Amino acid sequence: MSSKPIIELKRLSKSYQEGNKRRLVLNELDLSVAEGQMYVLLGRSGSGKSTMLNLLSGIDQPDTGQVIIAGTDISKMNEKDRTKYRRDNIGFVFQSFNLISTLTAFENVVLPLSLKGDDPAESEQKAQFFLDQVDLGDRGGSYPDRLSGGEQQRVAIARALAHEPKFILADEPTGNLDYKTGSMVLKMLGDLVRENGRTMIIATHDREMGQIADQVLELREGSLHTMNTSLDLTESSEPAQATNETELTKASNE
């Protein structure tokens, strides 16, 4: 598997104004994410996971530092170019599924391909292929309200993979599912990401997700800590190596 970095964060910092104080969320982060790898980003609520996702997707911009995706520094882009880059290069899987209620499962998967301007016939072929991959090939005509939570999340996974993004950001992808369904969906997501050679970062507070990762990172007090995936990922686990912090958010499905 290639070790070429697909994502690089260089001295990345982000802060927010809270009343009359400035709160530093990310403090000069340095991070290199290898292509074709699965990363789990752990952190408690408010630790900065959502902010990091926003910066990685170009929804937000850092105070200082760089966000380099496949050699392109998206932190230097204007808002219009970042929106287009996000639409064309990043796949999203959200806790709340974010399917469009007035579109069928099939139409939800086709939509990002249409927005990219892909050939309609090829787009439909890809949509059907990835619905088949998530075992919903016969449910393409169903609207989201006719699907269970697990089925809706599987449609969201198909949508994220269908336009062949450079990488996938998943924000608490099993947060709205029961344990059994969540475990099934998580295994399916991991298997499909690996089979399709994608890079993925999963932001979560669920430490058990660290068991499926190639690399586990934890956000604590504005810093990123690298953890050994063979360790028991408990609250008392010590970081194997400290770097800097990062914060990730829900990226909009453009």
C-alpha positions as CSV (number, residue, x, y, z in Angstrom):
1,M,0.0,0.0,0.0
2,S,1.3,3.4,-0.9
3,S,2.7,5.7,1.8
4,K,2.3,8.8,-0.4
5,P,0.6,11.5,1.7
6,I,-2.8,12.5,0.4
7,I,-3.4,15.1,3.1
8,E,-0.8,17.3,4.8
9,L,-1.4,19.8,7.6
10,K,1.4,22.2,8.2
11,R,1.5,24.4,11.4
12,L,-2.3,24.6,11.3
13,S,-3.9,26.8,13.8
14,K,-7.6,27.9,14.4
15,S,-9.2,29.9,17.1
16,Y,-12.7,31.4,17.8
17,Q,-13.9,34.4,19.6
18,E,-16.0,33.6,22.6
19,G,-17.3,36.7,24.3
20,N,-14.3,38.9,25.1
21,K,-11.8,35.9,24.9
22,R,-10.1,34.1,22.0
23,R,-10.3,30.3,22.3
24,L,-7.5,28.5,20.6
25,V,-8.8,25.2,19.2
26,L,-6.0,24.0,17.0
27,N,-2.4,24.8,17.8
28,E,0.1,24.6,15.0
29,L,-0.9,21.1,13.9
30,D,1.4,19.0,11.7
31,L,-0.1,15.9,10.2
32,S,0.6,13.7,7.2
33,V,-2.2,11.3,6.1
34,A,-1.1,8.4,3.9
35,E,-3.0,7.6,0.7
36,G,-5.2,4.5,0.9
37,Q,-5.2,4.5,4.8
38,M,-8.1,4.6,7.3
39,Y,-7.6,7.1,10.2
40,V,-9.9,7.4,13.2
41,L,-9.9,10.7,15.0
42,L,-11.0,10.4,18.6
43,G,-12.1,13.2,20.8
44,R,-14.7,14.3,23.3
45,S,-17.4,16.7,22.4
46,G,-15.9,20.1,22.0
47,S,-12.4,18.8,21.5
48,G,-12.1,20.2,17.9
49,K,-13.0,17.2,15.7
50,S,-15.7,19.2,13.8
51,T,-13.4,22.1,13.2
52,M,-10.7,19.9,11.7
53,L,-13.2,18.4,9.3
54,N,-14.3,21.8,8.3
55,L,-10.7,22.8,7.6
56,L,-10.0,19.6,5.7
57,S,-13.0,20.1,3.5
58,G,-12.4,23.8,2.9
59,I,-15.6,24.9,4.6
60,D,-13.6,26.9,7.1
61,Q,-10.1,28.5,6.8
62,P,-7.3,28.3,9.3
63,D,-5.9,31.4,11.1
64,T,-2.4,30.3,10.1
65,G,-0.9,27.2,8.4
66,Q,-1.7,25.1,5.3
67,V,-4.1,22.4,4.3
68,I,-2.6,20.5,1.4
69,I,-4.7,17.9,-0.4
70,A,-3.0,15.9,-3.1
71,G,-0.5,18.7,-3.6
72,T,-3.1,21.5,-3.7
73,D,-3.1,24.0,-0.8
74,I,-6.9,24.6,-0.4
75,S,-6.3,27.1,2.4
76,K,-5.1,29.5,-0.3
77,M,-8.3,29.1,-2.5
78,N,-11.2,31.6,-2.5
79,E,-14.6,30.3,-1.3
80,K,-15.9,29.6,-4.8
81,D,-12.9,27.4,-5.7
82,R,-13.0,25.6,-2.3
83,T,-16.7,24.8,-2.9
84,K,-15.9,23.3,-6.3
85,Y,-12.9,21.4,-5.0
86,R,-15.0,20.0,-2.1
87,R,-17.7,18.9,-4.5
88,D,-15.4,17.2,-6.9
89,N,-12.8,15.6,-4.5
90,I,-14.3,14.9,-1.1
91,G,-16.9,12.3,-0.1
92,F,-19.0,12.8,3.1
93,V,-20.7,10.4,5.5
94,F,-22.7,12.1,8.3
95,Q,-24.3,11.0,11.5
96,S,-27.7,12.3,10.3
97,F,-27.3,10.7,6.9
98,N,-28.1,14.0,5.1
99,L,-30.1,12.3,2.3
100,I,-32.5,14.6,0.4
101,S,-36.0,13.5,1.3
102,T,-37.6,14.3,-2.0
103,L,-35.1,12.2,-4.0
104,T,-35.1,8.4,-4.1
105,A,-32.0,6.4,-2.9
106,F,-30.8,6.1,-6.5
107,E,-31.3,9.8,-7.2
108,N,-29.4,10.7,-4.0
109,V,-26.4,8.7,-5.2
110,V,-26.6,10.1,-8.7
111,L,-26.8,13.8,-7.5
112,P,-23.1,14.4,-6.7
113,L,-22.2,12.9,-10.1
114,S,-24.6,15.2,-11.9
115,L,-23.2,18.2,-10.0
116,K,-19.8,17.3,-11.3
117,G,-21.1,17.2,-14.8
118,D,-20.4,13.5,-15.4
119,D,-22.0,11.7,-18.3
120,P,-25.6,10.9,-17.2
121,A,-25.5,7.3,-18.4
122,E,-22.2,6.6,-16.7
123,S,-23.5,8.3,-13.5
124,E,-26.5,6.1,-13.4
125,Q,-24.3,3.0,-14.0
126,K,-22.0,4.0,-11.1
127,A,-24.9,4.8,-8.8
128,Q,-26.4,1.3,-9.4
129,F,-23.0,-0.3,-8.9
130,F,-22.5,1.3,-5.5
131,L,-26.0,0.6,-4.4
132,D,-25.3,-3.0,-5.2
133,Q,-22.1,-2.8,-3.2
134,V,-24.0,-1.8,-0.1
135,D,-26.7,-4.5,-0.7
136,L,-29.4,-2.0,-1.7
137,G,-29.5,-2.6,-5.4
138,D,-33.2,-3.4,-5.2
139,R,-34.1,-0.3,-3.1
140,G,-33.0,2.4,-5.5
141,G,-36.6,3.6,-6.0
142,S,-37.3,4.0,-2.3
143,Y,-37.4,7.4,-0.6
144,P,-35.4,7.9,2.6
145,D,-38.5,7.7,4.8
146,R,-39.1,4.2,3.6
147,L,-35.6,3.1,4.6
148,S,-34.3,2.1,8.0
149,G,-31.6,4.1,9.7
150,G,-29.0,1.5,8.7
151,E,-30.3,1.5,5.1
152,Q,-30.1,5.3,4.9
153,Q,-26.5,5.3,6.1
154,R,-25.7,2.6,3.5
155,V,-27.1,4.9,0.8
156,A,-25.0,7.7,2.2
157,I,-21.9,5.4,1.9
158,A,-22.8,4.6,-1.7
159,R,-23.2,8.4,-2.4
160,A,-19.8,9.1,-0.8
161,L,-18.0,6.5,-2.9
162,A,-19.8,6.9,-6.2
163,H,-18.0,10.0,-7.4
164,E,-14.6,8.5,-6.6
165,P,-13.3,11.2,-4.2
166,K,-9.7,11.7,-3.2
167,F,-10.7,11.0,0.3
168,I,-13.8,10.5,2.6
169,L,-14.7,12.3,5.8
170,A,-17.0,10.5,8.1
171,D,-18.5,12.4,11.1
172,E,-19.9,10.0,13.8
173,P,-21.2,7.7,11.0
174,T,-22.8,5.2,13.4
175,G,-24.0,7.8,16.0
176,N,-27.7,7.4,15.1
177,L,-27.7,3.7,14.8
178,D,-28.1,0.9,17.4
179,Y,-25.0,-1.1,18.3
180,K,-25.6,-4.1,16.0
181,T,-26.6,-2.0,13.0
182,G,-23.8,0.5,13.6
183,S,-21.2,-2.3,13.8
184,M,-22.5,-3.8,10.5
185,V,-22.5,-0.4,8.7
186,L,-19.0,0.4,10.0
187,K,-17.6,-2.9,8.8
188,M,-19.2,-2.4,5.4
189,L,-17.9,1.2,5.2
190,G,-14.4,0.1,6.1
191,D,-14.4,-2.9,3.7
192,L,-15.7,-0.7,0.8
193,V,-13.2,2.1,1.4
194,R,-10.3,-0.4,1.4
195,E,-11.7,-2.3,-1.7
196,N,-11.9,1.0,-3.6
197,G,-8.5,2.2,-2.5
198,R,-9.9,5.3,-0.7
199,T,-8.5,7.3,2.1
200,M,-10.8,8.0,5.0
201,I,-10.9,10.0,8.3
202,I,-13.6,9.1,10.8
203,A,-14.3,11.6,13.5
204,T,-15.8,10.0,16.6
205,H,-16.0,9.8,20.4
206,D,-16.4,6.0,20.2
207,R,-13.0,4.5,21.1
208,E,-14.0,1.1,19.8
209,M,-13.8,2.4,16.2
210,G,-10.0,2.6,16.7
211,Q,-9.9,-1.1,16.2
212,I,-10.6,-0.8,12.5
213,A,-8.1,1.9,11.8
214,D,-4.6,1.9,10.3
215,Q,-3.9,4.9,12.5
216,V,-5.7,6.3,15.5
217,L,-5.4,10.0,16.4
218,E,-6.8,11.7,19.5
219,L,-7.5,15.4,20.0
220,R,-6.8,16.6,23.4
221,E,-6.3,20.2,24.7
222,G,-5.5,21.6,21.2
223,S,-3.0,18.8,20.3
224,L,-3.1,15.7,18.2
225,H,-1.8,12.5,19.8
226,T,-0.9,9.4,17.8
227,M,-2.1,6.2,19.5
228,N,-1.0,2.6,19.0
229,T,-4.0,0.7,17.6
230,S,-2.9,-2.4,19.4
231,L,-3.4,-0.7,22.8
232,D,-6.7,-0.9,24.7
233,L,-8.3,2.4,23.7
234,T,-9.5,3.5,27.1
235,E,-9.7,6.9,28.6
236,S,-6.4,6.2,30.5
237,S,-4.4,5.2,27.4
238,E,-1.3,7.3,26.9
239,P,-0.4,8.7,23.5
240,A,2.4,6.8,21.7
241,Q,3.6,10.1,20.2
242,A,2.4,13.7,20.4
243,T,2.1,16.0,17.5
244,N,-0.4,18.8,17.5
245,E,-4.2,19.2,17.7
246,T,-7.0,19.2,15.2
247,E,-10.7,19.8,15.1
248,L,-13.2,18.3,12.5
249,T,-16.9,19.3,11.6
250,K,-19.7,18.4,9.4
251,A,-18.9,19.3,5.9
252,S,-21.8,20.4,3.8
253,N,-22.9,18.1,1.0
254,E,-22.4,20.3,-2.0
